[in-house]
Amino acid sequence: MHCTKIVRAMVLMNNLWPARHIARQAVDGHESLISLMFFLSSETGTVPAVK
């Protein structure tokens, strides 16, 4: 079940090129968008929505 959420999130991010580009520029140090999404998913139990 949890893996399905992660796969859906990855597909969603692949479809959001502008947001992905901006997020990539905002990444600092060793943090990545995927690790951030893993953290938010584990904290909230849901995949965060990108607006």
Secondary structure by P-SEA (a helix, b strand, c coil): caaaaaaaaaaaaaacaaaaaaaaaaccccccaaaaaaaaaaacccccccc
